[in-house]
């Protein structure tokens, strides 16, 4: 039972919550023990809350999941975790995460966690059935993670940072739908209603728009950050190269029919990991080396 409960919490999805480190990392405070502690607490809070919403999402979707070739193996859909127990565990995880948010010293962190729960559950109940709104709702969850990290650390986010997070999230979410539509084909609508509305051409166009907007916003953010930091070497400007290459690489992965599970792509694709390391080094040098 414990193994099934952990599987239902989807620990692989916790990777998404590293976004809480983005704002304090960009602000150059993650070399301070106090801010590291705050960021870790926020990360744990989002992991618990997001796992709780995964429980409730699967409870609400149990009938449709049983018709899906992969989702029918999920613990709740397969019956490994009884729905009654799932309700209790999912609720405890959500309230536990919100409580941990209060320990960051910034009460608004818990408010962001509550907003995340409301948005996610609204998506599970209604928004996922509304084309386009479903994409924006999922992308909004990523943005709230970044905002939560910024508020917990007491560090403001620049306008361009918010735009990078917003369009980057929309790019990933659109890519997931694109990959699902290709994989499921004519049966796509049986597992996700909005896939009956979308077409390959429309999602491909949206991918191009969101990728271009992400790159443009990142370029502006990098230039503005470099100017404010007064760096003597163009670390921030050079970090544009791995971002561009990673976007192009991910588009190629989507065209190859992968991308239905973004976290698995990031974990398994070595070139993407390489570009991520290069970006991390360049941006880190920009932040901590003057």
C-alpha positions, -999 to +999 in steps of 0.1 A: +000+000+000+028+025+009+044+020-024+011+027-042+005+058-021+040+071-030+035+063-066+002+082-066+020+113-051+040+113-084+074+122-070+088+125-106+065+156-109+083+173-080+109+183-105+085+211-116+087+226-082+124+236-086+109+268-101+106+281-065+144+285-066+143+307-097+137+341-082+160+338-052+186+322-075+184+351-100+186+375-070+219+359-060+209+350-024+211+312-026+246+314-011+230+325+022+218+297+046+187+317+055+174+319+019+184+283+012+162+272+041+133+294+030+136+280-006+137+244+006+106+249+028+088+264-002+099+235-024+086+210+002+054+229+006+047+228-032+057+192-034+031+183-008+004+205-022+009+194-058+009+157-047-024+164-029-039+178-060-027+148-080-046+126-056-078+146-061-073+149-098-071+111-101-101+107-078-122+130-101-108+114-133-110+078-122-135+067-148-117+083-178-083+072-165-095+036-166-100+040-204-065+054-210-038+029-221-013+043-196-033+062-169-054+030-161-023+017-143-023+046-118-029+034-082-064+049-079-076+039-113-062+004-109-077+000-074-044-003-056-053+028-035-090+028-024-108+061-032-117+066+005-080+065+016-070+086-014-094+114-003-079+114+032-043+114+020-049+140-007-065+164+018-038+159+044-011+166+018-027+198+007-033+212+042+002+200+053+018+219+024-001+251+032+009+248+068+046+245+058+042+276+037+034+296+069+069+286+083+087+306+056+079+338+076+059+352+047+021+344+051+015+353+015+034+322+005+005+301+019-019+324+000+000+315-033-003+278-023-040+282-017-044+299-051-024+270-067-048+245-051-079+264-062-065+267-098-055+231-100-088+217-086-107+241-109-088+227-138-096+191-127-133+199-123-140+223-152-112+242-169-096+211-185-127+208-206-124+243-221-100+245-251-072+271-247-083+279-211-069+244-202-035+254-215-034+287-197-046+271-165-018+245-164+008+272-174-006+293-146+004+266-121+040+269-132+039+307-128+025+304-093+054+282-083+079+309-094+058+336-077+057+315-045+095+312-044+099+349-049+074+359-022+088+334+003+123+348-002+111+384-002+126+390-036+107+409-063+104+394-098+111+416-129+084+419-156+106+401-181+112+372-156+074+368-152+070+368-190+098+342-195+080+319-169+046+325-185+055+319-221+080+291-212+052+273-193+028+277-221+054+263-245+058+231-223+021+226-218+013+231-255+040+206-263+025+181-240-009+184-257+008+182-291+025+150-282-007+135-268-026+143-299+000+127-321+003+096-299-035+090-294-046+100-329-084+096-334-088+082-299-073+113-282-107+128-274-117+098-253-090+106-227-089+144-229-119+162-242-101+193-255-080+172-278-111+168-300-110+206-305-073+210-312-056+202-344-020+195-351-017+226-372-031+248-344-009+234-317+021+237-340+014+274-345+009+279-308+042+262-301+060+286-325+043+316-309+051+305-273+087+295-282+094+328-299+078+348-271+099+328-245+131+335-263+123+372-268+114+377-232+145+358-221+168+379-243+153+411-228+156+397-193+192+388-199+201+422-213+183+441-185+199+418-158+233+423-173+229+461-173+217+462-137+245+438-125+272+458-143+290+426-153+324+429-169+319+397-189+287+389-209+277+358-189+240+367-191+241+375-228+259+342-235+232+323-216+209+331-244+226+305-266+218+274-245+182+287-240+178+290-278+193+256-284+172+239-258+140+253-273+150+241-307+160+207-293+126+204-275+107+213-307+126+185-325+117+160-297+080+170-302+082+165-339+096+130-333+065+121-313+078+125-278+070+151-252+038+136-237+056+135-204+079+165-202+096+155-170+106+122-186+121+140-216+141+163-193+153+133-172+162+111-202+174+135-230+212+140-226+215+170-250+188+189-231+206+181-198+238+194-214+223+227-225+207+230-190+241+226-173+257+252-197+229+276-190+232+270-152+270+276-152+267+308-174+239+323-154+254+313-121+287+330-131+267+361-140+250+362-106+279+354-084+310+366-104+314+402-112 
